[in-house]
Amino acid sequence: MLLDRPRLVRGDRLWAFTFGGWDDPVPRPTGRLTVLTPPTSVLALAHGFVPELRGARSAFRGWG
């Protein structure tokens, strides 16, 4: 269980926010996670909505 800070789920990794971009990727755990995302947004994601992350390629350190 990760309790260090909120993280973004992207693919098979969880990314921590920094003002320099998304950093400190860790493997995505299996099972259920506690989320901060509002329930309506979780439902949209579960039904196929794919958010666009502005500048994503340059914002993710170590993401190839």
N, C-alpha and C positions, 0 to 999 in steps of 0.2 A: 504494500500500500504506500502510495506517495503522499506525504503530508507536507512537503517542503514549500510548495507554492502552486497556484493554479497553472494548468498546462493545456496546450492545444493538442487535440488528437489529429494527427496527419499521417495517414497510411499506417505503418506498423510502429510508429514512434509517437512519443509524447514530447512536446516542445515547450520550454519555459520562455515566458516573455522577458525581454530586456529592452531598454530603450535603444540598443544597438541592433535589434532584430531578434528573431526567435533563436534560442540557443539551448545547450545542454540536453540534446535528445537522449531519451531513454527508451528501452523497448516497451511497447504497449503491452500492459498486462492482460491476461485473459480474465473473463468473468465480468461482473458488473463494476461500474465506477460511479462515484458520486460526482455529479456535474453541477456547475454554477449556471449553466445555460438555462434560460427560461423554458418551461415545458412546451410552449408553442413552437419555439425554435427547434427543440429536440425532435418534435413530430415532423417538422418540415425536413430536417436532415434525414430522419428515418424513412421518409417517403421519397427520397432521391434528390432533394435540393442540394446543390453543390455551391458553397459560397466561393466568391472570388477574393483571394487575398492579394491586395495591391502590393506589387513589387515582391511577390513571394519568392522567386528564385534567388534574388539577392538578399532577402531578409532572413533566409534560413541558413545559418552557418553549418557547413558540413552536409547540406542537402544537395544531392547531385542531380 
